Amino acid sequence: MLSDKSFPVIEATLPLVGARIGDITPKFYSRLFAAHPELLDGLFSRSNQRSGNQQQALAGSIAAFASHLVSNPGTLPETVLSRIAHRHASLGITEPQYQVVYEHLFAAIAEDLAEVITPEIAEAWTEVYWLMADALIKLEKGLYAAQANGKMWSPWKVASKTPAGTGSTTFTLEPADDTPITEALPGQYISVKVTLPDGLRQVRQYSLSGNAGISRSFTTKIDDGGEVSPVLHNTVRVGDVLEISNPYGEITLKEGNGPVVLASAGIGCTPTASILRSLADSDSDRQVLVLHAESNLDSWALRGQMTDDVERLDGAELQLWLEEPQAGSKAGFMSLREVDLPADASLYLCGPLPFMKHIRNEAINAGIPATRIHYEVFGPDIWLAN
């Protein structure tokens, strides 16, 4: 917990540091990659650096963590930390790397706030950093220990590569060696590493869209803004071997008998499709409401899988929103105001950040507690930190 000595300093300087953190993080990454260019090879995303997403994610997480310490003394933001820890574990982040980050992050802070920073302020923010780092290190060690093997990457062969809606492809993988396999849970994701045409290795996370267990199927759009998906679509062939991580992600189907609402937009249907498949395979008697939004019917990457699984479940219903509506769909963008939500429902949410923010707000206004709203975020999510 934040010490009595540091608390008033953080409380007083949080507005300043919070306002400047978006300018500090680009300086940090510039310093980091100048000293350690190898970190861009197979760890940090070059496309996220170019877009600014990585800087926003770091800035958001630090600001959210410090704000929580001030607003909720004696506790830690467990949800935010768990999400970050799973993402770090999927990339193979190690404990010594936190010291490297600290060195260059605080050099960037000292540079940006040179006119106002004092030893007292530096000491207090150092405490904040290591409170967050130590919590993440502990969580990540637990995640690594829970895997069936001690490897960060293992080889998997591409067994099939199937078109899945306009611009999307489903990849099905099978083990390429005898590495022990961790059983994946519905809703989890894996990291996939590929070599780009210029020789740089890059990594991207993909939600497992098919059966869970020991199989590995994921569906991706070619134009998702990164550099990995185009290589998968254009270069990788059936029979090729990919390096993938163990499965991670804390947004998995919770045990219970209550109603389940699965809300997704676009390629965000991949984790909700996995959860839906697990419910269908187990012949669940839970009430299931599937909500999905797309630009048009042909773009729905997992249309066949999801509609088939809804048909297999007696207690399941599908509602579809299309910007180019067809018979049986609603026109425009998804709104929960048009939905009769089941009492005591748990909501699982995935899609673009604006979509998730909108649906989460509507769900809370409809009476679903925030504790029963589960969402997967592949990017900065400071707006959901509380």
C-alpha positions, 0 to 999 in steps of 0.5 A, a space after each residue: 500500500 502507498 506509504 503515509 509519506 508518499 500519499 500526500 505527494 501523489 495526491 498533490 502531484 497526480 493532476 500534473 503527472 496525469 496531465 503530462 503522462 501522455 507526453 512522458 511516455 513517448 520520451 520513455 519509449 524513445 529512450 528505451 528502444 535507443 538503449 534496447 532495440 532488441 525489445 522491438 524484435 518479438 516483444 513490443 509491437 512496432 505498429 502500436 508504437 507508430 499508432 501511439 496505442 502502446 503509449 496510451 496503454 502505458 499512460 492509462 495504466 500508470 494513471 489508473 493505478 495512481 488514481 486508485 491508490 489515492 481514491 481507495 487507500 489500502 487496496 489495489 485495482 485488481 481488475 486492471 492489474 489482472 488484465 495487464 498481467 495476463 497480457 504481459 504473460 502472453 508476451 513472456 515479460 520477465 521480472 528483470 525487464 521491470 528494472 529496465 522500464 523503471 530506469 528509462 521511464 523515470 529518466 523520461 519523467 525527470 526530463 519532462 518535469 525538470 522544472 518542478 520535480 523534486 527528490 520527494 516527488 521522484 521518491 513518491 512516484 518511484 514507490 507507485 511504480 514499484 507497488 504496481 510492478 511488484 503486484 504484476 510480477 507476483 501475478 505473472 509468476 502465478 500465471 506462468 506456474 499454472 501452465 502445463 509447460 515452462 515454455 514461452 513459445 511452442 511450435 504449432 502446425 497450421 492444419 487449415 486456413 479457412 475464409 471466414 466472412 469478408 476479409 477474415 480467415 480462421 486458422 486451425 492449429 495442431 501441436 508440432 511437437 510433444 510440448 505439454 499443452 495447457 487446456 484453454 478456457 473459453 474466451 482466452 487468447 494466445 500470442 502469435 509470433 511471425 517474421 515480417 518481410 524485413 526480418 523483424 519478428 512481431 507478436 499479436 494476440 488473438 482470441 481463440 474462436 473455436 473449441 477450447 481445450 487443447 485445440 487452437 483456432 483463431 479468426 483474424 481480419 487482414 486489415 486490423 491495423 497491425 503487421 502480423 495479420 497481413 503476414 498470416 493471411 498472405 504468407 502463411 500456408 497450411 503445413 507451416 509452423 507458427 510459434 504461439 504462446 500458452 493461453 491467457 486472459 481472465 475474461 472466461 465464462 464464470 461458473 453458475 446457472 444465471 443468464 448469460 449475455 454475449 455482446 460483440 461487434 465485428 471481429 470482437 465476436 471471436 471470444 464470445 463465439 468461443 464462450 457460446 461454443 462451450 455452452 453448446 458443447 456442454 448442452 447448457 440449460 442457462 438462458 443465453 442471449 447473443 447480441 452481435 453488430 456488423 456492417 453487413 451480413 457477409 462481414 460476420 466472420 463467425 456467422 455459421 458457427 454462432 448461428 449453429 450454436 444458438 440453434 443447438 441451445 434450447 435457451 439461446 436467442 440471437 439478435 443482430 444489428 446491421 448497418 446494411 440491414 437485411 430481413 431478421 436484423 435490426 438497422 444501425 448500431 447496437 443498443 441495449 435499450 432495444 433489448 429485454 435483458 434477463 434479470 441477474 444476467 452476466 454480460 460478456 463484451 468484446 469489440 471496438 473500444 467505443 462500442 464497448 464503452 457505449 454498451 457498458 454504459 447502457 448495461 449499467 444504466 439498465 441495472 447490470 452491476 459493473 461486477 457482472 460486466 466482463 470485457 476483453 480489451 486489446 488496447 488502452 482502457 483508462 475509461 474502464 479503469 474504475 
